[in-house]
Amino acid sequence: MSTLVLLVVLLLVLVVLLIASAVVYVVHRRPSLSAPVMAGLATVGALAAVVTVVVGAGGGR
């Protein structure tokens, strides 16, 4: 892997963690929304599905 690919993957992981943390925090502050852990896992799962589709559409060499 090139350095650019590794940097992009690292940034993607950091963004996913940031978004998941924000969702968990909001749900934690508003307990009526749902369980914080499940909301975080659902967010990570949804983002992973989007990344999988993007990578699959991009094709490989």
N, CA, C and O atoms as CSV, one atom per row, in Angstrom:
chain,resi,resn,atom,element,x,y,z
A,1,MET,N,N,0.833,-1.177,0.000
A,1,MET,CA,C,0.000,0.000,0.000
A,1,MET,C,C,0.880,1.243,0.000
A,1,MET,O,O,1.948,1.292,0.610
A,2,SER,N,N,0.394,2.211,-0.692
A,2,SER,CA,C,1.143,3.457,-0.719
A,2,SER,C,C,0.874,4.268,0.558
A,2,SER,O,O,-0.067,3.994,1.302
A,3,THR,N,N,1.699,5.234,0.779
A,3,THR,CA,C,1.545,6.085,1.955
A,3,THR,C,C,0.239,6.863,1.902
A,3,THR,O,O,-0.399,7.077,2.933
A,4,LEU,N,N,-0.156,7.282,0.722
A,4,LEU,CA,C,-1.405,8.034,0.578
A,4,LEU,C,C,-2.615,7.180,0.964
A,4,LEU,O,O,-3.533,7.663,1.627
A,5,VAL,N,N,-2.613,5.936,0.555
A,5,VAL,CA,C,-3.719,5.033,0.895
A,5,VAL,C,C,-3.779,4.823,2.408
A,5,VAL,O,O,-4.859,4.844,2.997
A,6,LEU,N,N,-2.634,4.622,3.027
A,6,LEU,CA,C,-2.611,4.438,4.475
A,6,LEU,C,C,-3.106,5.687,5.202
A,6,LEU,O,O,-3.806,5.581,6.209
A,7,LEU,N,N,-2.750,6.855,4.703
A,7,LEU,CA,C,-3.204,8.102,5.307
A,7,LEU,C,C,-4.720,8.260,5.170
A,7,LEU,O,O,-5.391,8.674,6.114
A,8,VAL,N,N,-5.246,7.936,4.015
A,8,VAL,CA,C,-6.688,8.033,3.792
A,8,VAL,C,C,-7.434,7.059,4.698
A,8,VAL,O,O,-8.469,7.413,5.263
A,9,VAL,N,N,-6.925,5.843,4.841
A,9,VAL,CA,C,-7.563,4.856,5.720
A,9,VAL,C,C,-7.523,5.340,7.168
A,9,VAL,O,O,-8.512,5.212,7.888
A,10,LEU,N,N,-6.404,5.887,7.595
A,10,LEU,CA,C,-6.294,6.403,8.954
A,10,LEU,C,C,-7.288,7.541,9.198
A,10,LEU,O,O,-7.952,7.575,10.234
A,11,LEU,N,N,-7.389,8.458,8.257
A,11,LEU,CA,C,-8.341,9.561,8.396
A,11,LEU,C,C,-9.778,9.061,8.401
A,11,LEU,O,O,-10.611,9.574,9.148
A,12,LEU,N,N,-10.070,8.077,7.585
A,12,LEU,CA,C,-11.421,7.502,7.550
A,12,LEU,C,C,-11.775,6.863,8.887
A,12,LEU,O,O,-12.889,7.030,9.383
A,13,VAL,N,N,-10.836,6.140,9.466
A,13,VAL,CA,C,-11.076,5.511,10.771
A,13,VAL,C,C,-11.308,6.583,11.836
A,13,VAL,O,O,-12.202,6.442,12.671
A,14,LEU,N,N,-10.520,7.641,11.812
A,14,LEU,CA,C,-10.690,8.711,12.790
A,14,LEU,C,C,-12.041,9.409,12.645
A,14,LEU,O,O,-12.680,9.739,13.645
A,15,VAL,N,N,-12.475,9.632,11.420
A,15,VAL,CA,C,-13.776,10.274,11.194
A,15,VAL,C,C,-14.909,9.369,11.667
A,15,VAL,O,O,-15.863,9.846,12.282
A,16,VAL,N,N,-14.816,8.089,11.393
A,16,VAL,CA,C,-15.850,7.148,11.838
A,16,VAL,C,C,-15.920,7.127,13.363
A,16,VAL,O,O,-17.011,7.134,13.934
A,17,LEU,N,N,-14.770,7.102,14.022
A,17,LEU,CA,C,-14.753,7.124,15.482
A,17,LEU,C,C,-15.338,8.422,16.033
A,17,LEU,O,O,-16.047,8.410,17.039
A,18,LEU,N,N,-15.042,9.529,15.379
A,18,LEU,CA,C,-15.571,10.820,15.814
A,18,LEU,C,C,-17.095,10.862,15.694
A,18,LEU,O,O,-17.781,11.320,16.608
A,19,ILE,N,N,-17.615,10.390,14.578
A,19,ILE,CA,C,-19.068,10.387,14.366
A,19,ILE,C,C,-19.753,9.440,15.350
A,19,ILE,O,O,-20.786,9.782,15.926
A,20,ALA,N,N,-19.181,8.259,15.541
A,20,ALA,CA,C,-19.769,7.299,16.482
A,20,ALA,C,C,-19.746,7.852,17.901
A,20,ALA,O,O,-20.707,7.676,18.651
A,21,SER,N,N,-18.669,8.510,18.270
A,21,SER,CA,C,-18.584,9.110,19.607
A,21,SER,C,C,-19.617,10.216,19.783
A,21,SER,O,O,-20.223,10.342,20.847
A,22,ALA,N,N,-19.814,11.009,18.749
A,22,ALA,CA,C,-20.816,12.073,18.825
A,22,ALA,C,C,-22.215,11.495,19.002
A,22,ALA,O,O,-23.009,12.017,19.785
A,23,VAL,N,N,-22.519,10.427,18.283
A,23,VAL,CA,C,-23.839,9.800,18.413
A,23,VAL,C,C,-24.022,9.226,19.812
A,23,VAL,O,O,-25.083,9.387,20.416
A,24,VAL,N,N,-22.998,8.559,20.329
A,24,VAL,CA,C,-23.084,7.990,21.676
A,24,VAL,C,C,-23.268,9.096,22.708
A,24,VAL,O,O,-24.045,8.939,23.650
A,25,TYR,N,N,-22.564,10.208,22.542
A,25,TYR,CA,C,-22.686,11.321,23.483
A,25,TYR,C,C,-24.096,11.914,23.471
A,25,TYR,O,O,-24.680,12.168,24.524
A,26,VAL,N,N,-24.631,12.127,22.281
A,26,VAL,CA,C,-25.980,12.699,22.176
A,26,VAL,C,C,-27.007,11.758,22.789
A,26,VAL,O,O,-27.910,12.203,23.498
A,27,VAL,N,N,-26.880,10.483,22.527
A,27,VAL,CA,C,-27.831,9.515,23.079
A,27,VAL,C,C,-27.665,9.422,24.598
A,27,VAL,O,O,-28.641,9.242,25.326
A,28,HIS,N,N,-26.426,9.547,25.065
A,28,HIS,CA,C,-26.186,9.510,26.508
A,28,HIS,C,C,-26.818,10.719,27.198
A,28,HIS,O,O,-27.343,10.599,28.305
A,29,ARG,N,N,-26.767,11.875,26.551
A,29,ARG,CA,C,-27.337,13.084,27.134
A,29,ARG,C,C,-28.867,13.081,27.060
A,29,ARG,O,O,-29.533,13.720,27.874
A,30,ARG,N,N,-29.407,12.373,26.100
A,30,ARG,CA,C,-30.868,12.262,25.944
A,30,ARG,C,C,-31.252,10.786,26.057
A,30,ARG,O,O,-31.401,10.116,25.036
A,31,PRO,N,N,-31.412,10.271,27.268
A,31,PRO,CA,C,-31.678,8.832,27.451
A,31,PRO,C,C,-32.934,8.342,26.739
A,31,PRO,O,O,-33.072,7.148,26.474
A,32,SER,N,N,-33.827,9.237,26.435
A,32,SER,CA,C,-35.059,8.804,25.785
A,32,SER,C,C,-34.823,8.330,24.352
A,32,SER,O,O,-35.682,7.672,23.764
A,33,LEU,N,N,-33.664,8.663,23.791
A,33,LEU,CA,C,-33.399,8.277,22.397
A,33,LEU,C,C,-33.174,6.770,22.262
A,33,LEU,O,O,-33.748,6.138,21.375
A,34,SER,N,N,-32.348,6.192,23.131
A,34,SER,CA,C,-32.096,4.752,23.077
A,34,SER,C,C,-30.867,4.431,23.908
A,34,SER,O,O,-30.360,5.285,24.636
A,35,ALA,N,N,-30.400,3.223,23.801
A,35,ALA,CA,C,-29.189,2.813,24.517
A,35,ALA,C,C,-27.951,3.338,23.784
A,35,ALA,O,O,-27.826,3.134,22.577
A,36,PRO,N,N,-27.047,4.001,24.480
A,36,PRO,CA,C,-25.879,4.607,23.827
A,36,PRO,C,C,-24.994,3.612,23.072
A,36,PRO,O,O,-24.518,3.901,21.975
A,37,VAL,N,N,-24.784,2.461,23.659
A,37,VAL,CA,C,-23.891,1.489,23.018
A,37,VAL,C,C,-24.490,0.993,21.707
A,37,VAL,O,O,-23.778,0.866,20.710
A,38,MET,N,N,-25.773,0.717,21.700
A,38,MET,CA,C,-26.411,0.240,20.472
A,38,MET,C,C,-26.423,1.314,19.399
A,38,MET,O,O,-26.263,1.016,18.216
A,39,ALA,N,N,-26.611,2.569,19.808
A,39,ALA,CA,C,-26.581,3.661,18.830
A,39,ALA,C,C,-25.198,3.787,18.210
A,39,ALA,O,O,-25.075,3.999,17.004
A,40,GLY,N,N,-24.167,3.658,19.018
A,40,GLY,CA,C,-22.804,3.718,18.499
A,40,GLY,C,C,-22.502,2.572,17.552
A,40,GLY,O,O,-21.898,2.769,16.497
A,41,LEU,N,N,-22.921,1.377,17.931
A,41,LEU,CA,C,-22.687,0.226,17.061
A,41,LEU,C,C,-23.467,0.341,15.752
A,41,LEU,O,O,-22.964,-0.032,14.692
A,42,ALA,N,N,-24.673,0.850,15.824
A,42,ALA,CA,C,-25.462,1.029,14.609
A,42,ALA,C,C,-24.815,2.065,13.692
A,42,ALA,O,O,-24.813,1.904,12.472
A,43,THR,N,N,-24.267,3.122,14.280
A,43,THR,CA,C,-23.587,4.141,13.478
A,43,THR,C,C,-22.356,3.561,12.788
A,43,THR,O,O,-22.147,3.774,11.594
A,44,VAL,N,N,-21.553,2.834,13.540
A,44,VAL,CA,C,-20.358,2.221,12.960
A,44,VAL,C,C,-20.746,1.230,11.866
A,44,VAL,O,O,-20.103,1.182,10.817
A,45,GLY,N,N,-21.779,0.451,12.101
A,45,GLY,CA,C,-22.234,-0.505,11.091
A,45,GLY,C,C,-22.716,0.170,9.819
A,45,GLY,O,O,-22.417,-0.283,8.714
A,46,ALA,N,N,-23.467,1.262,9.979
A,46,ALA,CA,C,-23.950,1.985,8.802
A,46,ALA,C,C,-22.803,2.618,8.022
A,46,ALA,O,O,-22.783,2.561,6.792
A,47,LEU,N,N,-21.854,3.217,8.722
A,47,LEU,CA,C,-20.704,3.811,8.038
A,47,LEU,C,C,-19.841,2.741,7.368
A,47,LEU,O,O,-19.307,2.967,6.282
A,48,ALA,N,N,-19.704,1.584,8.007
A,48,ALA,CA,C,-18.947,0.489,7.402
A,48,ALA,C,C,-19.630,0.001,6.120
A,48,ALA,O,O,-18.957,-0.338,5.146
A,49,ALA,N,N,-20.955,-0.034,6.122
A,49,ALA,CA,C,-21.678,-0.446,4.917
A,49,ALA,C,C,-21.466,0.554,3.783
A,49,ALA,O,O,-21.285,0.162,2.630
A,50,VAL,N,N,-21.487,1.833,4.111
A,50,VAL,CA,C,-21.260,2.853,3.081
A,50,VAL,C,C,-19.849,2.750,2.519
A,50,VAL,O,O,-19.652,2.837,1.307
A,51,VAL,N,N,-18.866,2.566,3.397
A,51,VAL,CA,C,-17.480,2.433,2.936
A,51,VAL,C,C,-17.323,1.192,2.061
A,51,VAL,O,O,-16.608,1.228,1.060
A,52,THR,N,N,-17.982,0.103,2.430
A,52,THR,CA,C,-17.903,-1.126,1.636
A,52,THR,C,C,-18.465,-0.891,0.234
A,52,THR,O,O,-17.884,-1.345,-0.752
A,53,VAL,N,N,-19.577,-0.192,0.145
A,53,VAL,CA,C,-20.177,0.091,-1.159
A,53,VAL,C,C,-19.255,0.986,-1.992
A,53,VAL,O,O,-19.089,0.768,-3.192
A,54,VAL,N,N,-18.660,1.991,-1.350
A,54,VAL,CA,C,-17.761,2.903,-2.072
A,54,VAL,C,C,-16.539,2.164,-2.580
A,54,VAL,O,O,-16.132,2.348,-3.727
A,55,VAL,N,N,-15.953,1.334,-1.739
A,55,VAL,CA,C,-14.773,0.571,-2.142
A,55,VAL,C,C,-15.136,-0.425,-3.239
A,55,VAL,O,O,-14.369,-0.613,-4.183
A,56,GLY,N,N,-16.299,-1.064,-3.121
A,56,GLY,CA,C,-16.732,-2.005,-4.146
A,56,GLY,C,C,-17.008,-1.325,-5.478
A,56,GLY,O,O,-16.721,-1.883,-6.536
A,57,ALA,N,N,-17.566,-0.116,-5.425
A,57,ALA,CA,C,-17.849,0.621,-6.657
A,57,ALA,C,C,-16.568,1.134,-7.292
A,57,ALA,O,O,-16.483,1.274,-8.512
A,58,GLY,N,N,-15.566,1.414,-6.452
A,58,GLY,CA,C,-14.288,1.902,-6.981
A,58,GLY,C,C,-13.526,0.831,-7.739
A,58,GLY,O,O,-12.707,1.140,-8.605
A,59,GLY,N,N,-13.792,-0.417,-7.419
A,59,GLY,CA,C,-13.121,-1.505,-8.101
A,59,GLY,C,C,-11.710,-1.692,-7.613
A,59,GLY,O,O,-11.167,-0.835,-6.915
A,60,GLY,N,N,-11.123,-2.787,-7.967
A,60,GLY,CA,C,-9.742,-3.085,-7.580
A,60,GLY,C,C,-8.876,-3.254,-8.806
A,60,GLY,O,O,-9.349,-3.281,-9.943
A,61,ARG,N,N,-7.607,-3.364,-8.535
A,61,ARG,CA,C,-6.688,-3.569,-9.667
A,61,ARG,C,C,-6.461,-5.012,-9.920
A,61,ARG,O,O,-5.717,-5.370,-10.833
